[in-house]
């Protein structure tokens, strides 16, 4: 590749290419069922708000290594055809260098396929004041920007290089021929808290708050050595009363199909509304999400108890797990509960860690450079 291209584009070095498909000009609405980040500063926006033009603010990774290997994850309720992806960064200096990789359904876009397809993938840069805008697409050998034409259910945007910790203010998805981004339905963010009658130890790893963290590979778990899960319950308290029509559930341990089969998961839940109305909800033993509607819409919900009535036994363990739990409002729109986070216990040895990026471990991404830097006499 000519040297001048390296300064014009941020190349994506990746593993495999997504399937490219043709499409009609019809514009569809994207329903986002999950949006999260590998980490976030306390003043960061909820990640879903990066998709909403009406929201002001930014997301910033919390690690102290300029956010290297950190990133943003978005999941849709069905496969969506994407042609371009735009990422906007604020307060980016003229000479600052950033490189971002895009993973579509877990496949990393690559710039090493010129001989196979005559195209390469990358982010084109442009500036608007102090904002830096990166647009991901397909580039021909003549540097013409072409649509991705990729039908995907998830997008992960990973920071590969950053000269200072980026402040991402917007992520947009585009369809070829449309100047405006695709309309997006994002989850409603409501404040609340939750408790569980049983939690596997260590609690920081299996806390009930994992149900609302937008990460399917982290789950709430009952303590299998103390209970078979039947009768255990989750209590959710909403900061403001809600109108609910159902649940969106990732049942069991969704870290992998192996984890899913090895552990137990609920087969039915008793729902108790405000210490009064009760009804039973059956759950499928399904790897993936499932939408479950209540027999009737319930209003003015301040407290919701979900009690495990029956379970699907696990192949290896008695622990009963649920990975994600979201709510549906009267119109079927997703409600994401924003809860406090359970801070991990910092031991004497852990205190020596001065900088850390956990994203590669959380997402299963291999790195060719050290991730942890230590300055402790207690560690080798």
MARROTI-882718 format. One record per residue (C-alpha): residue number from 0; residue in three letters; x, y, z. Coordinates in pm, whole numbers, plus 50000, padded with zeros to 5 digits. Example, Ala and Ser with C-alpha at 12.3 -4.5 7.8 and 13.67 -1.06 7.14 Angstrom:
REM residues 2
vexdo; kolpa; px; py; pz
0; ALA; 51230; 49550; 50780
1; SER; 51367; 49894; 50714
REM end
This chain:
REM residues 380
vexdo; kolpa; px; py; pz
0; UNK; 50000; 50000; 50000
1; UNK; 50143; 50345; 49913
2; UNK; 50278; 50530; 50215
3; UNK; 50049; 50827; 50166
4; UNK; 49747; 50606; 50222
5; UNK; 49858; 50526; 50573
6; UNK; 49817; 50889; 50671
7; UNK; 49477; 50914; 50498
8; UNK; 49323; 50600; 50636
9; UNK; 49326; 50400; 50956
10; UNK; 49379; 50047; 50835
11; UNK; 49203; 49758; 51003
12; UNK; 49430; 49459; 51049
13; UNK; 49208; 49159; 51117
14; UNK; 49138; 48788; 51090
15; UNK; 48864; 48714; 50837
16; UNK; 48621; 48886; 50603
17; UNK; 48244; 48899; 50659
18; UNK; 48007; 48779; 50391
19; UNK; 47905; 49058; 50154
20; UNK; 47547; 49062; 50025
21; UNK; 47336; 49270; 49791
22; UNK; 47040; 49465; 49924
23; UNK; 46746; 49684; 49838
24; UNK; 46723; 50056; 49910
25; UNK; 46462; 49999; 50183
26; UNK; 46566; 50148; 50517
27; UNK; 46494; 49943; 50827
28; UNK; 46494; 50041; 51191
29; UNK; 46765; 49881; 51404
30; UNK; 46650; 49744; 51738
31; UNK; 46944; 49736; 51976
32; UNK; 46905; 49473; 52246
33; UNK; 47247; 49513; 52403
34; UNK; 47507; 49791; 52417
35; UNK; 47809; 49784; 52641
36; UNK; 48176; 49865; 52688
37; UNK; 48479; 49682; 52822
38; UNK; 48513; 49963; 53078
39; UNK; 48393; 50321; 53128
40; UNK; 48485; 50625; 53334
41; UNK; 48234; 50743; 53593
42; UNK; 48132; 51039; 53375
43; UNK; 48076; 50831; 53061
44; UNK; 47739; 50810; 52891
45; UNK; 47554; 50478; 52887
46; UNK; 47686; 50318; 52569
47; UNK; 47341; 50297; 52408
48; UNK; 47322; 50678; 52420
49; UNK; 47609; 50700; 52171
50; UNK; 47354; 50588; 51910
51; UNK; 47108; 50867; 51996
52; UNK; 47170; 51207; 51829
53; UNK; 46967; 51378; 52103
54; UNK; 47211; 51270; 52376
55; UNK; 47513; 51482; 52466
56; UNK; 47828; 51350; 52628
57; UNK; 48089; 51085; 52557
58; UNK; 48219; 50739; 52641
59; UNK; 48576; 50702; 52761
60; UNK; 48752; 50379; 52862
61; UNK; 48867; 50365; 53223
62; UNK; 49206; 50197; 53177
63; UNK; 49519; 50413; 53205
64; UNK; 49688; 50288; 52887
65; UNK; 49498; 50524; 52654
66; UNK; 49226; 50262; 52615
67; UNK; 49431; 50016; 52411
68; UNK; 49228; 49697; 52352
69; UNK; 48916; 49854; 52506
70; UNK; 48603; 49892; 52299
71; UNK; 48228; 49919; 52241
72; UNK; 47985; 49637; 52170
73; UNK; 47641; 49652; 52006
74; UNK; 47397; 49364; 51949
75; UNK; 47080; 49376; 51739
76; UNK; 46765; 49166; 51770
77; UNK; 46813; 49032; 51417
78; UNK; 47070; 49048; 51138
79; UNK; 47097; 49402; 50997
80; UNK; 47253; 49505; 50669
81; UNK; 47530; 49760; 50731
82; UNK; 47722; 49947; 50463
83; UNK; 47920; 50201; 50668
84; UNK; 48003; 50256; 51036
85; UNK; 48102; 50597; 51171
86; UNK; 48276; 50673; 51500
87; UNK; 48311; 51033; 51622
88; UNK; 48581; 51138; 51870
89; UNK; 48588; 51480; 52036
90; UNK; 48894; 51686; 52133
91; UNK; 49122; 51488; 51901
92; UNK; 49441; 51678; 51816
93; UNK; 49549; 51728; 51455
94; UNK; 49856; 51509; 51491
95; UNK; 49708; 51244; 51718
96; UNK; 49692; 50895; 51575
97; UNK; 49405; 50652; 51640
98; UNK; 49342; 50308; 51496
99; UNK; 49022; 50111; 51551
100; UNK; 48934; 49756; 51447
101; UNK; 48579; 49650; 51368
102; UNK; 48447; 49302; 51443
103; UNK; 48124; 49204; 51268
104; UNK; 47964; 48897; 51429
105; UNK; 48302; 48825; 51586
106; UNK; 48487; 48838; 51254
107; UNK; 48756; 49099; 51230
108; UNK; 48766; 49304; 50912
109; UNK; 49093; 49270; 50726
110; UNK; 49312; 49478; 50498
111; UNK; 49505; 49172; 50381
112; UNK; 49264; 49044; 50117
113; UNK; 49354; 49265; 49818
114; UNK; 49462; 48970; 49607
115; UNK; 49142; 48778; 49684
116; UNK; 48886; 49058; 49644
117; UNK; 49066; 49363; 49510
118; UNK; 48946; 49564; 49812
119; UNK; 49063; 49648; 50162
120; UNK; 48884; 49756; 50477
121; UNK; 48961; 50065; 50679
122; UNK; 48845; 50385; 50847
123; UNK; 48858; 50704; 50642
124; UNK; 48935; 51015; 50848
125; UNK; 48773; 51355; 50827
126; UNK; 48760; 51649; 51065
127; UNK; 48484; 51878; 51184
128; UNK; 48644; 52136; 51410
129; UNK; 48812; 51949; 51694
130; UNK; 48612; 51632; 51621
131; UNK; 48766; 51339; 51437
132; UNK; 48523; 51123; 51237
133; UNK; 48624; 50773; 51129
134; UNK; 48411; 50601; 50862
135; UNK; 48453; 50226; 50814
136; UNK; 48392; 50085; 50469
137; UNK; 48542; 49895; 50178
138; UNK; 48804; 50064; 49965
139; UNK; 48888; 49969; 49607
140; UNK; 49243; 49978; 49475
141; UNK; 49154; 50324; 49344
142; UNK; 49062; 50434; 49698
143; UNK; 48691; 50462; 49621
144; UNK; 48475; 50416; 49930
145; UNK; 48238; 50121; 49876
146; UNK; 47966; 49976; 50103
147; UNK; 48045; 49689; 50339
148; UNK; 47722; 49506; 50241
149; UNK; 47751; 49293; 50553
150; UNK; 47449; 49148; 50731
151; UNK; 47536; 49120; 51099
152; UNK; 47385; 49088; 51446
153; UNK; 47673; 49235; 51643
154; UNK; 47944; 49499; 51611
155; UNK; 48250; 49538; 51832
156; UNK; 48473; 49843; 51785
157; UNK; 48814; 49786; 51941
158; UNK; 49076; 50054; 52004
159; UNK; 49407; 49934; 51862
160; UNK; 49614; 50252; 51888
161; UNK; 49543; 50579; 52071
162; UNK; 49789; 50855; 52155
163; UNK; 49556; 50974; 52430
164; UNK; 49245; 50821; 52583
165; UNK; 48968; 50881; 52327
166; UNK; 48634; 51045; 52401
167; UNK; 48376; 50882; 52173
168; UNK; 48063; 51097; 52132
169; UNK; 47873; 50904; 51863
170; UNK; 47849; 50576; 51672
171; UNK; 47634; 50567; 51357
172; UNK; 47532; 50295; 51111
173; UNK; 47460; 50380; 50747
174; UNK; 47299; 50225; 50441
175; UNK; 47429; 50301; 50094
176; UNK; 47245; 50586; 49923
177; UNK; 47122; 50743; 50249
178; UNK; 47295; 51049; 50391
179; UNK; 47120; 51001; 50726
180; UNK; 47217; 50718; 50964
181; UNK; 46986; 50422; 51005
182; UNK; 46717; 50490; 51267
183; UNK; 46794; 50309; 51590
184; UNK; 46568; 50200; 51874
185; UNK; 46780; 50193; 52187
186; UNK; 46685; 50055; 52527
187; UNK; 46524; 50285; 52779
188; UNK; 46761; 50346; 53069
189; UNK; 46595; 50341; 53411
190; UNK; 46755; 50354; 53754
191; UNK; 46707; 50084; 54011
192; UNK; 46869; 49812; 54214
193; UNK; 46841; 49439; 54265
194; UNK; 46908; 49173; 54527
195; UNK; 46927; 48794; 54514
196; UNK; 46847; 48533; 54777
197; UNK; 47149; 48321; 54678
198; UNK; 47476; 48407; 54505
199; UNK; 47770; 48185; 54419
200; UNK; 48107; 48289; 54561
201; UNK; 48304; 48497; 54488
202; UNK; 48009; 48734; 54481
203; UNK; 48192; 48989; 54267
204; UNK; 48207; 48730; 53987
205; UNK; 47843; 48613; 54007
206; UNK; 47661; 48917; 54146
207; UNK; 47298; 48981; 54057
208; UNK; 47416; 49307; 53895
209; UNK; 47562; 49094; 53613
210; UNK; 47203; 49054; 53490
211; UNK; 47199; 49416; 53376
212; UNK; 47555; 49474; 53248
213; UNK; 47493; 49407; 52874
214; UNK; 47753; 49127; 52873
215; UNK; 47619; 48780; 52808
216; UNK; 47935; 48606; 52928
217; UNK; 47887; 48736; 53284
218; UNK; 47597; 48587; 53479
219; UNK; 47417; 48576; 53811
220; UNK; 47444; 48234; 53972
221; UNK; 47286; 48064; 54270
222; UNK; 47516; 47880; 54511
223; UNK; 47488; 47520; 54394
224; UNK; 47646; 47375; 54708
225; UNK; 47378; 47533; 54924
226; UNK; 47065; 47507; 54707
227; UNK; 46935; 47341; 54392
228; UNK; 46797; 47681; 54289
229; UNK; 46427; 47608; 54341
230; UNK; 46266; 47888; 54541
231; UNK; 46559; 48125; 54502
232; UNK; 46458; 48470; 54384
233; UNK; 46567; 48801; 54238
234; UNK; 46406; 49120; 54368
235; UNK; 46416; 49428; 54145
236; UNK; 46335; 49775; 54279
237; UNK; 46268; 50051; 54023
238; UNK; 46352; 50410; 54117
239; UNK; 46035; 50522; 53936
240; UNK; 45723; 50308; 53870
241; UNK; 45724; 50122; 53537
242; UNK; 45465; 49976; 53301
243; UNK; 45582; 49630; 53194
244; UNK; 45466; 49381; 52933
245; UNK; 45736; 49114; 52953
246; UNK; 46100; 49013; 52981
247; UNK; 46396; 48965; 52749
248; UNK; 46606; 48686; 52900
249; UNK; 46938; 48521; 52822
250; UNK; 46875; 48204; 53021
251; UNK; 47157; 47997; 53167
252; UNK; 47529; 48061; 53135
253; UNK; 47574; 48218; 52791
254; UNK; 47954; 48243; 52796
255; UNK; 47963; 47949; 52552
256; UNK; 47751; 47651; 52453
257; UNK; 47974; 47435; 52672
258; UNK; 47909; 47657; 52976
259; UNK; 47539; 47666; 52890
260; UNK; 47503; 47287; 52888
261; UNK; 47718; 47234; 53198
262; UNK; 47512; 47458; 53426
263; UNK; 47146; 47460; 53530
264; UNK; 46897; 47732; 53424
265; UNK; 46540; 47817; 53523
266; UNK; 46255; 47634; 53348
267; UNK; 45987; 47860; 53497
268; UNK; 45968; 48178; 53702
269; UNK; 45693; 48301; 53932
270; UNK; 45652; 48676; 53885
271; UNK; 45525; 48872; 54186
272; UNK; 45430; 49236; 54124
273; UNK; 45438; 49483; 54414
274; UNK; 45378; 49202; 54667
275; UNK; 45044; 49129; 54503
276; UNK; 44965; 49000; 54154
277; UNK; 45134; 48670; 54062
278; UNK; 45174; 48469; 53743
279; UNK; 45399; 48193; 53609
280; UNK; 45632; 48235; 53312
281; UNK; 45782; 47933; 53130
282; UNK; 46140; 47970; 53000
283; UNK; 46303; 47775; 52721
284; UNK; 46639; 47601; 52755
285; UNK; 46764; 47822; 52474
286; UNK; 47120; 47932; 52397
287; UNK; 47053; 48293; 52300
288; UNK; 46789; 48548; 52395
289; UNK; 46417; 48482; 52438
290; UNK; 46131; 48731; 52462
291; UNK; 45860; 48635; 52713
292; UNK; 45536; 48830; 52739
293; UNK; 45334; 48863; 53057
294; UNK; 44972; 48738; 53043
295; UNK; 44872; 49102; 53094
296; UNK; 45036; 49444; 53107
297; UNK; 45119; 49548; 53463
298; UNK; 45134; 49914; 53561
299; UNK; 45289; 50118; 53840
300; UNK; 45549; 49847; 53905
301; UNK; 45784; 49952; 54183
302; UNK; 45895; 49605; 54292
303; UNK; 45925; 49287; 54087
304; UNK; 46018; 48948; 54230
305; UNK; 46125; 48663; 54001
306; UNK; 46119; 48330; 54189
307; UNK; 46261; 48012; 54035
308; UNK; 45988; 47744; 54034
309; UNK; 46146; 47476; 53815
310; UNK; 46490; 47422; 53664
311; UNK; 46660; 47254; 53372
312; UNK; 46944; 47053; 53535
313; UNK; 47300; 47121; 53425
314; UNK; 47521; 46850; 53284
315; UNK; 47797; 46910; 53539
316; UNK; 47692; 47163; 53805
317; UNK; 47396; 47243; 54033
318; UNK; 47444; 47619; 54003
319; UNK; 47147; 47790; 53833
320; UNK; 47243; 48085; 53613
321; UNK; 47084; 48367; 53417
322; UNK; 47313; 48582; 53204
323; UNK; 47100; 48885; 53115
324; UNK; 46759; 49014; 53224
325; UNK; 46592; 49307; 53050
326; UNK; 46235; 49433; 53070
327; UNK; 45978; 49528; 52806
328; UNK; 45751; 49830; 52837
329; UNK; 45390; 49856; 52718
330; UNK; 45500; 49910; 52356
331; UNK; 45753; 49626; 52367
332; UNK; 46049; 49861; 52396
333; UNK; 46346; 49729; 52593
334; UNK; 46414; 49868; 52941
335; UNK; 46770; 49838; 53073
336; UNK; 46804; 49866; 53450
337; UNK; 47099; 50080; 53556
338; UNK; 47221; 49941; 53888
339; UNK; 47510; 50011; 54126
340; UNK; 47824; 49810; 54058
341; UNK; 47977; 49577; 54312
342; UNK; 48337; 49689; 54356
343; UNK; 48594; 49407; 54362
344; UNK; 48797; 49352; 54675
345; UNK; 49151; 49483; 54625
346; UNK; 49404; 49255; 54791
347; UNK; 49760; 49347; 54889
348; UNK; 49900; 49179; 54581
349; UNK; 49645; 49340; 54350
350; UNK; 49740; 49684; 54482
351; UNK; 50065; 49658; 54286
352; UNK; 49887; 49668; 53951
353; UNK; 49933; 50021; 53817
354; UNK; 49766; 49978; 53478
355; UNK; 49536; 49716; 53335
356; UNK; 49325; 49645; 53031
357; UNK; 49100; 49341; 53075
358; UNK; 48923; 49367; 52740
359; UNK; 49123; 49090; 52563
360; UNK; 49041; 48845; 52841
361; UNK; 48672; 48941; 52848
362; UNK; 48632; 48916; 52472
363; UNK; 48865; 48629; 52395
364; UNK; 49096; 48845; 52182
365; UNK; 49461; 48747; 52154
366; UNK; 49725; 49015; 52209
367; UNK; 50089; 49010; 52107
368; UNK; 50205; 49255; 52374
369; UNK; 50195; 49266; 52757
370; UNK; 49860; 49370; 52899
371; UNK; 49942; 49402; 53269
372; UNK; 50218; 49620; 53405
373; UNK; 50319; 49553; 53763
374; UNK; 50518; 49744; 54025
375; UNK; 50480; 49528; 54332
376; UNK; 50737; 49335; 54535
377; UNK; 50468; 49071; 54594
378; UNK; 50443; 48978; 54227
379; UNK; 50708; 48811; 54007
REM end
